[in-house]
C-alpha cells in the first residue's frame, strides 16, 4: 500500500507520510523561530525551555531534528508520554538514560543515583538535557518535581537542563499561581503556530522534492486549498495531500488540482479535527486568478521559500 501511487508519479517514497521524519522538515518562519529558541536555550544553559503548539504543528519533527544534530557533549534523555506521580517522573528519566530501575526501589535511592549520574556526566565534560514530550499530560506536582531537578548544580554550573514539548494547554497549566516558581525558571520558549498561507506551495514542493519528484504535481490552487482546509497545520496538510494524490492516481491525473482536493473533502474521507478551528493562519494568500498562475507550480523553490535552517549544533551525539 505504501507504493500505491509512487511509481505513477515517479517518486522514491510517499512525500506526505505522517511519520515525523526530519529529512522532510520544512523551515517555515514558525519552525525557524522555534529552532532558534531551542538552540538559544541549549547554548545559554537555560534551566527550562518550553515549546508548545497545536497537534500536528511539527513539534515532534523539530525534536527529531534536534536529536539528530545535537553536539557530542550533550546527553539526551527523551521521555515520551510520561504519566504518573512525582515519584514516577524520576523513574521515567532514569530509564530514558539507560539506567535500570528495580520494581519497588525506594524513591530517595533512585534520586541519589540520578544525582550521581549527573555528576559523572559533568566530570566527563558532558551535560544532560531531559526532553519531556507531550508534557501537557503532566500534573502540577510532577512539574514542581521537575523544577527541583533543575536546581541540581555543581558550584555555578547547572548539571541538567529541561525541554518541555506540549500542546497549548501546557502553557495554561504553567500559568497557574501554584506554579509561579516553575514559570520563573522558563528562560526560553516559543509557541509553534500554523504555517502561513504563503508557505503552502513551497511546503508541498519541498516534500515532493525530498521524495524524488522531478516534475510538477500540485497546482498552486491545490496547495492553497490544502492550507485553507487544514488551517496551516502540517500534519493535516500531509494527510489531505496524500489523499489528493490517491484520488489523482485513481483518476490517472498526472497533477493534483484544486478540484481533486475539493472532491476529497466532499466525499468525507478526510477527517477534520476540531483543533483546526483554533489554528488561525497569520496570512491568508488569495488563490491564483491569472492565467499564468493557474498552471503548475515550479518545482524549484521560489522567493517565498524560507532560508535554510539556522545552523543548529554539530552533528553527532550519544
C-alpha positions as a Markdown table, in Angstrom:
| # | Residue | x | y | z |
|---|---|---|---|---|
| 1 | Unk | 0.0 | 0.0 | 0.0 |
| 2 | Unk | 3.0 | 2.3 | 0.6 |
| 3 | Unk | 3.7 | 2.1 | -3.1 |
| 4 | Unk | 0.1 | 2.8 | -4.2 |
| 5 | Unk | 1.0 | 5.9 | -6.3 |
| 6 | Unk | 4.7 | 6.4 | -6.0 |
| 7 | Unk | 5.6 | 4.8 | -9.3 |
| 8 | Unk | 2.8 | 6.6 | -11.1 |
| 9 | Unk | 4.2 | 10.0 | -10.0 |
| 10 | Unk | 7.8 | 9.0 | -10.3 |
| 11 | Unk | 8.6 | 9.2 | -6.6 |
| 12 | Unk | 11.0 | 7.2 | -4.5 |
| 13 | Unk | 8.7 | 7.3 | -1.4 |
| 14 | Unk | 5.4 | 8.8 | -0.2 |
| 15 | Unk | 6.0 | 12.6 | 0.2 |
| 16 | Unk | 3.3 | 13.2 | 2.7 |
| 17 | Unk | 3.7 | 10.4 | 5.3 |
| 18 | Unk | 2.5 | 11.3 | 8.8 |
| 19 | Unk | 5.7 | 10.0 | 10.4 |
| 20 | Unk | 7.9 | 12.7 | 12.0 |
| 21 | Unk | 10.9 | 12.4 | 9.5 |
| 22 | Unk | 13.4 | 15.3 | 10.0 |
| 23 | Unk | 14.5 | 14.7 | 6.4 |
| 24 | Unk | 11.2 | 16.3 | 5.3 |
| 25 | Unk | 11.4 | 19.2 | 7.8 |
| 26 | Unk | 10.3 | 22.4 | 6.0 |
| 27 | Unk | 11.8 | 25.5 | 7.5 |
| 28 | Unk | 8.8 | 27.8 | 7.7 |
| 29 | Unk | 9.2 | 31.1 | 9.7 |
| 30 | Unk | 7.5 | 29.4 | 12.6 |
| 31 | Unk | 9.8 | 26.4 | 12.6 |
| 32 | Unk | 12.9 | 28.6 | 12.2 |
| 33 | Unk | 11.9 | 30.7 | 15.2 |
| 34 | Unk | 11.1 | 27.6 | 17.3 |
| 35 | Unk | 14.5 | 26.0 | 16.3 |
| 36 | Unk | 16.3 | 29.3 | 17.2 |
| 37 | Unk | 14.7 | 29.3 | 20.7 |
| 38 | Unk | 15.7 | 25.6 | 21.2 |
| 39 | Unk | 19.2 | 26.5 | 20.2 |
| 40 | Unk | 19.3 | 29.5 | 22.4 |
| 41 | Unk | 18.0 | 27.5 | 25.4 |
| 42 | Unk | 20.7 | 24.9 | 24.9 |
| 43 | Unk | 23.6 | 27.3 | 24.4 |
| 44 | Unk | 22.6 | 29.6 | 27.2 |
| 45 | Unk | 22.1 | 26.6 | 29.5 |
| 46 | Unk | 18.5 | 27.7 | 30.2 |
| 47 | Unk | 17.0 | 25.7 | 33.1 |
| 48 | Unk | 13.8 | 25.2 | 31.3 |
| 49 | Unk | 12.9 | 25.6 | 27.6 |
| 50 | Unk | 9.3 | 25.5 | 26.6 |
| 51 | Unk | 8.0 | 24.7 | 23.1 |
| 52 | Unk | 4.2 | 24.4 | 22.5 |
| 53 | Unk | 2.0 | 24.1 | 19.5 |
| 54 | Unk | -1.3 | 22.6 | 18.2 |
| 55 | Unk | -1.5 | 18.9 | 17.4 |
| 56 | Unk | 0.2 | 18.4 | 14.1 |
| 57 | Unk | 2.2 | 21.7 | 14.1 |
| 58 | Unk | 5.5 | 19.9 | 13.7 |
| 59 | Unk | 6.9 | 19.8 | 17.3 |
| 60 | Unk | 7.9 | 16.2 | 17.2 |
| 61 | Unk | 9.6 | 16.6 | 13.8 |
| 62 | Unk | 11.5 | 19.5 | 15.2 |
| 63 | Unk | 12.5 | 17.4 | 18.2 |
| 64 | Unk | 13.8 | 14.6 | 16.0 |
| 65 | Unk | 15.9 | 17.2 | 14.1 |
| 66 | Unk | 17.3 | 18.4 | 17.4 |
| 67 | Unk | 18.3 | 14.9 | 18.5 |
| 68 | Unk | 19.9 | 14.2 | 15.1 |
| 69 | Unk | 22.1 | 17.4 | 15.2 |
| 70 | Unk | 22.9 | 17.7 | 18.9 |
| 71 | Unk | 26.6 | 18.1 | 19.8 |
| 72 | Unk | 28.7 | 15.3 | 21.3 |
| 73 | Unk | 29.0 | 16.9 | 24.7 |
| 74 | Unk | 25.2 | 16.6 | 25.4 |
| 75 | Unk | 23.4 | 13.5 | 26.7 |
| 76 | Unk | 19.7 | 13.5 | 25.8 |
| 77 | Unk | 17.1 | 11.8 | 27.9 |
| 78 | Unk | 13.9 | 11.6 | 25.9 |
| 79 | Unk | 10.7 | 10.9 | 27.9 |
| 80 | Unk | 7.6 | 10.5 | 25.8 |
| 81 | Unk | 4.0 | 10.4 | 27.1 |
| 82 | Unk | 5.2 | 10.3 | 30.8 |
| 83 | Unk | 2.3 | 9.9 | 33.2 |
| 84 | Unk | 2.0 | 9.2 | 36.9 |
| 85 | Unk | 3.1 | 10.8 | 40.2 |
| 86 | Unk | 6.1 | 12.9 | 41.1 |
| 87 | Unk | 7.8 | 9.6 | 42.2 |
| 88 | Unk | 7.3 | 8.2 | 38.7 |
| 89 | Unk | 9.0 | 11.0 | 36.8 |
| 90 | Unk | 12.5 | 10.3 | 38.1 |
| 91 | Unk | 12.0 | 6.6 | 37.1 |
| 92 | Unk | 11.0 | 7.7 | 33.6 |
| 93 | Unk | 14.1 | 9.9 | 33.3 |
| 94 | Unk | 16.4 | 7.2 | 34.6 |
| 95 | Unk | 15.0 | 4.6 | 32.2 |
| 96 | Unk | 15.5 | 7.1 | 29.3 |
| 97 | Unk | 19.1 | 7.4 | 30.3 |
| 98 | Unk | 19.6 | 3.7 | 30.1 |
| 99 | Unk | 19.6 | 3.1 | 33.8 |
| 100 | Unk | 17.8 | 0.1 | 35.4 |
| 101 | Unk | 15.2 | 0.8 | 38.0 |
| 102 | Unk | 14.1 | -2.1 | 40.1 |
| 103 | Unk | 10.5 | -2.7 | 41.0 |
| 104 | Unk | 9.8 | -1.2 | 44.4 |
| 105 | Unk | 13.1 | 0.6 | 44.5 |
| 106 | Unk | 13.0 | 3.5 | 47.0 |
| 107 | Unk | 12.5 | 7.0 | 45.5 |
| 108 | Unk | 15.3 | 8.5 | 47.6 |
| 109 | Unk | 17.8 | 5.9 | 46.4 |
| 110 | Unk | 16.7 | 6.5 | 42.8 |
| 111 | Unk | 17.1 | 10.2 | 43.1 |
| 112 | Unk | 20.5 | 9.8 | 44.7 |
| 113 | Unk | 21.6 | 7.6 | 41.8 |
| 114 | Unk | 20.3 | 10.2 | 39.4 |
| 115 | Unk | 22.4 | 12.9 | 41.0 |
| 116 | Unk | 25.5 | 10.7 | 40.9 |
| 117 | Unk | 24.9 | 10.1 | 37.2 |
| 118 | Unk | 24.7 | 13.8 | 36.6 |
| 119 | Unk | 27.9 | 14.4 | 38.5 |
| 120 | Unk | 29.6 | 11.6 | 36.4 |
| 121 | Unk | 28.5 | 13.2 | 33.2 |
| 122 | Unk | 29.6 | 16.6 | 34.3 |
| 123 | Unk | 33.1 | 15.2 | 35.2 |
| 124 | Unk | 33.3 | 13.7 | 31.8 |
| 125 | Unk | 32.6 | 17.1 | 30.2 |
| 126 | Unk | 29.0 | 16.3 | 29.2 |
| 127 | Unk | 25.7 | 17.9 | 30.3 |
| 128 | Unk | 22.4 | 16.2 | 30.5 |
| 129 | Unk | 19.3 | 17.5 | 28.7 |
| 130 | Unk | 16.0 | 16.0 | 29.7 |
| 131 | Unk | 13.3 | 16.3 | 27.0 |
| 132 | Unk | 9.7 | 15.7 | 28.0 |
| 133 | Unk | 7.4 | 15.2 | 25.0 |
| 134 | Unk | 3.6 | 15.5 | 25.4 |
| 135 | Unk | 4.3 | 17.4 | 28.6 |
| 136 | Unk | 0.7 | 18.7 | 28.8 |
| 137 | Unk | -0.2 | 15.3 | 30.3 |
| 138 | Unk | 1.8 | 16.1 | 33.5 |
| 139 | Unk | 0.1 | 17.5 | 36.6 |
| 140 | Unk | 1.3 | 20.4 | 38.7 |
| 141 | Unk | 3.0 | 18.2 | 41.2 |
| 142 | Unk | 5.2 | 16.5 | 38.6 |
| 143 | Unk | 6.1 | 19.9 | 37.1 |
| 144 | Unk | 7.2 | 21.0 | 40.5 |
| 145 | Unk | 9.4 | 17.9 | 40.9 |
| 146 | Unk | 11.0 | 18.7 | 37.5 |
| 147 | Unk | 11.7 | 22.2 | 38.7 |
| 148 | Unk | 13.5 | 20.8 | 41.7 |
| 149 | Unk | 15.6 | 18.6 | 39.4 |
| 150 | Unk | 16.8 | 21.7 | 37.5 |
| 151 | Unk | 18.2 | 23.0 | 40.8 |
| 152 | Unk | 20.9 | 20.3 | 40.9 |
| 153 | Unk | 24.2 | 22.0 | 40.3 |
| 154 | Unk | 28.0 | 21.9 | 40.8 |
| 155 | Unk | 29.2 | 25.2 | 42.1 |
| 156 | Unk | 28.0 | 27.7 | 39.4 |
| 157 | Unk | 27.2 | 25.1 | 36.8 |
| 158 | Unk | 23.7 | 23.5 | 36.5 |
| 159 | Unk | 24.0 | 19.8 | 35.7 |
| 160 | Unk | 20.7 | 19.3 | 33.9 |
| 161 | Unk | 18.5 | 21.2 | 31.5 |
| 162 | Unk | 14.9 | 20.6 | 30.8 |
| 163 | Unk | 13.0 | 20.9 | 27.5 |
| 164 | Unk | 9.2 | 20.6 | 27.6 |
| 165 | Unk | 7.3 | 20.0 | 24.4 |
| 166 | Unk | 3.5 | 20.0 | 24.5 |
| 167 | Unk | 0.1 | 21.2 | 23.3 |
| 168 | Unk | -1.2 | 24.7 | 24.1 |
| 169 | Unk | -2.8 | 23.7 | 27.4 |
| 170 | Unk | 0.7 | 23.2 | 28.8 |
| 171 | Unk | 1.0 | 27.0 | 28.9 |
| 172 | Unk | -2.3 | 27.2 | 30.7 |
| 173 | Unk | -1.0 | 24.7 | 33.3 |
| 174 | Unk | 2.2 | 26.6 | 33.9 |
| 175 | Unk | 0.3 | 29.9 | 34.3 |
| 176 | Unk | -1.4 | 28.6 | 37.5 |
| 177 | Unk | -0.5 | 30.5 | 40.6 |
| 178 | Unk | 0.9 | 27.4 | 42.4 |
| 179 | Unk | 3.5 | 27.0 | 39.5 |
| 180 | Unk | 4.8 | 30.6 | 39.5 |
| 181 | Unk | 8.2 | 29.3 | 40.7 |
| 182 | Unk | 8.3 | 26.9 | 37.8 |
| 183 | Unk | 7.3 | 29.7 | 35.3 |
| 184 | Unk | 10.1 | 31.8 | 36.6 |
| 185 | Unk | 12.6 | 29.1 | 35.6 |
| 186 | Unk | 11.4 | 29.1 | 32.0 |
| 187 | Unk | 14.2 | 31.1 | 30.3 |
| 188 | Unk | 13.4 | 30.2 | 26.6 |
| 189 | Unk | 10.2 | 29.4 | 24.9 |
| 190 | Unk | 8.1 | 29.6 | 21.7 |
| 191 | Unk | 4.6 | 28.7 | 20.6 |
| 192 | Unk | 4.6 | 27.0 | 17.2 |
| 193 | Unk | 1.6 | 28.3 | 15.3 |
| 194 | Unk | 0.1 | 27.3 | 12.0 |
| 195 | Unk | 2.1 | 27.7 | 8.8 |
| 196 | Unk | 1.5 | 31.0 | 6.9 |
| 197 | Unk | -0.5 | 30.6 | 3.7 |
| 198 | Unk | 2.3 | 31.9 | 1.5 |
| 199 | Unk | 4.4 | 28.9 | 2.6 |
| 200 | Unk | 1.8 | 26.3 | 1.4 |
| 201 | Unk | 3.2 | 25.9 | -2.2 |
| 202 | Unk | 6.9 | 25.9 | -1.1 |
| 203 | Unk | 6.0 | 23.4 | 1.6 |
| 204 | Unk | 4.3 | 21.0 | -0.9 |
| 205 | Unk | 7.2 | 21.5 | -3.4 |
| 206 | Unk | 9.8 | 20.8 | -0.7 |
| 207 | Unk | 8.3 | 17.5 | 0.4 |
| 208 | Unk | 7.8 | 16.3 | -3.2 |
| 209 | Unk | 11.5 | 17.1 | -4.0 |
| 210 | Unk | 12.7 | 15.2 | -1.0 |
| 211 | Unk | 10.6 | 12.2 | -2.1 |
| 212 | Unk | 12.2 | 12.4 | -5.6 |
| 213 | Unk | 9.8 | 14.4 | -7.7 |
| 214 | Unk | 11.3 | 15.8 | -10.9 |
| 215 | Unk | 8.1 | 17.3 | -12.3 |
| 216 | Unk | 5.2 | 19.5 | -11.3 |
| 217 | Unk | 2.5 | 17.6 | -9.4 |
| 218 | Unk | 0.4 | 20.0 | -7.3 |
| 219 | Unk | -1.2 | 23.1 | -8.8 |
| 220 | Unk | -1.0 | 26.4 | -6.8 |
| 221 | Unk | -4.7 | 26.2 | -6.3 |
| 222 | Unk | -4.4 | 22.7 | -4.8 |
| 223 | Unk | -1.7 | 23.8 | -2.4 |
| 224 | Unk | -3.8 | 26.8 | -1.2 |
| 225 | Unk | -6.8 | 24.6 | -0.7 |
| 226 | Unk | -4.7 | 22.3 | 1.4 |
| 227 | Unk | -3.8 | 25.2 | 3.6 |
| 228 | Unk | -7.3 | 26.6 | 3.8 |
| 229 | Unk | -8.9 | 23.3 | 4.7 |
| 230 | Unk | -6.3 | 22.4 | 7.3 |
| 231 | Unk | -5.7 | 25.7 | 9.0 |
| 232 | Unk | -2.0 | 25.6 | 8.1 |
| 233 | Unk | -1.2 | 22.6 | 10.3 |
| 234 | Unk | 1.4 | 20.5 | 8.5 |
| 235 | Unk | 0.2 | 17.1 | 9.7 |
| 236 | Unk | -3.3 | 17.7 | 8.4 |
| 237 | Unk | -2.0 | 19.2 | 5.2 |
| 238 | Unk | 0.1 | 16.0 | 4.7 |
| 239 | Unk | -3.0 | 13.8 | 5.3 |
| 240 | Unk | -5.1 | 15.7 | 2.8 |
| 241 | Unk | -2.3 | 15.9 | 0.2 |
| 242 | Unk | -1.8 | 12.2 | 0.5 |
| 243 | Unk | -5.5 | 11.5 | -0.2 |
| 244 | Unk | -5.3 | 14.0 | -3.0 |
| 245 | Unk | -2.5 | 12.0 | -4.7 |
| 246 | Unk | -4.5 | 8.8 | -4.2 |
| 247 | Unk | -7.5 | 10.4 | -5.9 |
| 248 | Unk | -5.3 | 11.7 | -8.7 |
| 249 | Unk | -3.8 | 8.3 | -9.2 |
| 250 | Unk | -7.2 | 6.7 | -9.3 |
| 251 | Unk | -8.3 | 9.2 | -12.0 |
| 252 | Unk | -4.9 | 8.8 | -13.8 |
| 253 | Unk | -4.4 | 12.5 | -13.5 |
| 254 | Unk | -0.7 | 13.5 | -13.6 |
| 255 | Unk | -1.4 | 16.5 | -11.4 |
| 256 | Unk | -3.3 | 17.1 | -8.2 |
| 257 | Unk | -5.7 | 20.0 | -8.8 |
| 258 | Unk | -7.9 | 22.2 | -6.6 |
| 259 | Unk | -10.9 | 20.3 | -8.0 |
| 260 | Unk | -9.4 | 17.0 | -6.8 |
| 261 | Unk | -8.8 | 18.4 | -3.3 |
| 262 | Unk | -12.4 | 19.6 | -3.2 |
| 263 | Unk | -13.6 | 16.1 | -4.2 |
| 264 | Unk | -11.7 | 14.6 | -1.3 |
| 265 | Unk | -13.4 | 17.0 | 1.1 |
| 266 | Unk | -16.9 | 16.4 | -0.5 |
| 267 | Unk | -16.5 | 12.6 | -0.2 |
| 268 | Unk | -15.9 | 12.9 | 3.6 |
| 269 | Unk | -12.9 | 10.7 | 3.5 |
| 270 | Unk | -10.8 | 13.3 | 5.3 |
| 271 | Unk | -11.5 | 13.8 | 9.0 |
| 272 | Unk | -11.0 | 17.4 | 10.0 |
| 273 | Unk | -10.2 | 17.7 | 13.8 |
| 274 | Unk | -11.6 | 20.4 | 16.0 |
| 275 | Unk | -8.2 | 22.0 | 16.6 |
| 276 | Unk | -8.0 | 23.3 | 13.1 |
| 277 | Unk | -10.7 | 25.8 | 14.1 |
| 278 | Unk | -8.4 | 27.2 | 16.7 |
| 279 | Unk | -5.4 | 27.4 | 14.4 |
| 280 | Unk | -5.6 | 30.8 | 12.8 |
| 281 | Unk | -3.1 | 31.4 | 10.0 |
| 282 | Unk | -1.3 | 34.7 | 10.2 |
| 283 | Unk | -1.6 | 35.3 | 6.5 |
| 284 | Unk | -4.2 | 34.3 | 4.0 |
| 285 | Unk | -2.9 | 34.4 | 0.5 |
| 286 | Unk | -5.5 | 34.7 | -2.3 |
| 287 | Unk | -6.0 | 31.8 | -4.7 |
| 288 | Unk | -4.3 | 32.4 | -8.1 |
| 289 | Unk | -6.5 | 34.1 | -10.6 |
| 290 | Unk | -4.3 | 34.9 | -13.6 |
| 291 | Unk | -3.9 | 32.5 | -16.5 |
| 292 | Unk | -0.2 | 32.2 | -15.7 |
| 293 | Unk | -0.8 | 31.3 | -12.1 |
| 294 | Unk | -3.4 | 28.7 | -12.9 |
| 295 | Unk | -0.7 | 26.4 | -14.3 |
| 296 | Unk | 1.5 | 24.1 | -12.4 |
| 297 | Unk | 3.8 | 25.2 | -9.7 |
| 298 | Unk | 7.5 | 25.3 | -10.5 |
| 299 | Unk | 9.4 | 22.6 | -8.6 |
| 300 | Unk | 12.3 | 25.0 | -7.8 |
| 301 | Unk | 11.8 | 26.9 | -4.5 |
| 302 | Unk | 10.6 | 30.4 | -5.3 |
| 303 | Unk | 11.1 | 33.6 | -3.4 |
| 304 | Unk | 8.7 | 32.6 | -0.7 |
| 305 | Unk | 10.8 | 29.5 | 0.2 |
| 306 | Unk | 12.3 | 30.3 | 3.6 |
| 307 | Unk | 16.1 | 30.5 | 4.1 |
| 308 | Unk | 17.8 | 27.2 | 5.0 |
| 309 | Unk | 17.6 | 26.1 | 8.6 |
| 310 | Unk | 19.7 | 28.0 | 11.1 |
| 311 | Unk | 23.0 | 26.3 | 12.0 |
| 312 | Unk | 21.9 | 24.2 | 14.8 |
| 313 | Unk | 24.6 | 22.2 | 16.6 |
| 314 | Unk | 27.3 | 19.9 | 15.3 |
| 315 | Unk | 26.2 | 16.5 | 14.2 |
| 316 | Unk | 27.0 | 13.7 | 16.5 |
| 317 | Unk | 25.8 | 12.9 | 20.0 |
| 318 | Unk | 25.2 | 10.0 | 22.2 |
